[in-house]
Amino acid sequence: MAALVLGIFGFLVTGVPFFIGLLLGGIPDVLAIIFGICGIIRANRVRRGAAMAVTGLVLGALAFISIFFGAGTFW
């Protein structure tokens, strides 16, 4: 659940211009990736909750990769 919430927040905030998106969206992106990996590992043991973990991981990774292509710097 944490990976999904942080992934959605980071995905929405990372694109805000003038480096505000980098400050507000960068940390949630990294945390979404970490929690997504931990959630997938836990979901394999418990056999449920994998969809939320994967969605959070994908959203966090897409937002984090978009930083390297200029998201959140200038418009």
C-alpha positions as CSV (number, residue, x, y, z in Angstrom):
1,M,0.0,0.0,0.0
2,A,2.8,2.4,0.8
3,A,4.5,1.8,-2.6
4,L,1.2,2.5,-4.4
5,V,0.5,5.8,-2.5
6,L,4.1,7.0,-2.8
7,G,4.2,6.0,-6.5
8,I,1.1,7.9,-7.3
9,F,2.2,11.0,-5.3
10,G,5.7,10.9,-6.9
11,F,4.3,10.4,-10.4
12,L,2.0,13.4,-10.0
13,V,4.5,15.8,-8.3
14,T,7.7,15.0,-10.2
15,G,6.6,17.0,-13.3
16,V,6.1,20.3,-11.4
17,P,8.6,22.8,-12.9
18,F,11.4,24.9,-11.4
19,F,13.0,22.1,-9.4
20,I,10.0,22.0,-7.0
21,G,9.1,18.6,-8.5
22,L,12.6,17.3,-7.9
23,L,12.5,18.3,-4.3
24,L,8.9,17.1,-3.6
25,G,8.8,14.1,-5.9
26,G,12.3,12.6,-5.9
27,I,12.2,11.1,-2.4
28,P,8.8,9.5,-2.7
29,D,9.9,8.0,-6.1
30,V,12.9,6.3,-4.4
31,L,10.8,5.2,-1.5
32,A,8.1,3.8,-3.9
33,I,10.8,1.7,-5.6
34,I,12.1,0.4,-2.3
35,F,8.7,-0.4,-0.9
36,G,7.6,-1.9,-4.1
37,I,10.5,-4.3,-4.1
38,C,9.8,-5.2,-0.5
39,G,6.1,-5.5,-1.2
40,I,6.7,-7.9,-4.1
41,I,8.9,-10.1,-1.9
42,R,6.3,-10.1,0.9
43,A,3.5,-10.8,-1.6
44,N,5.3,-13.9,-2.8
45,R,5.2,-15.2,0.7
46,V,1.6,-14.2,1.6
47,R,0.2,-14.8,-1.9
48,R,-1.7,-11.5,-2.1
49,G,-1.1,-7.8,-2.6
50,A,1.3,-8.1,-5.5
51,A,-0.7,-5.9,-7.8
52,M,-0.4,-2.8,-5.6
53,A,3.3,-3.4,-5.0
54,V,4.0,-3.8,-8.8
55,T,1.9,-0.7,-9.6
56,G,3.7,1.4,-7.0
57,L,7.1,0.1,-8.3
58,V,6.2,0.9,-11.9
59,L,4.9,4.4,-11.1
60,G,7.9,5.2,-8.9
61,A,10.3,3.9,-11.5
62,L,8.7,5.9,-14.3
63,A,8.7,9.1,-12.3
64,F,12.3,8.5,-11.2
65,I,13.5,7.8,-14.8
66,S,11.6,10.9,-16.0
67,I,13.9,13.1,-13.8
68,F,16.8,12.2,-16.0
69,F,14.9,13.4,-19.1
70,G,14.3,16.8,-17.6
71,A,11.0,16.4,-15.7
72,G,10.7,19.0,-12.9
73,T,13.5,21.3,-14.1
74,F,12.0,24.0,-16.4
75,W,9.2,24.3,-18.9
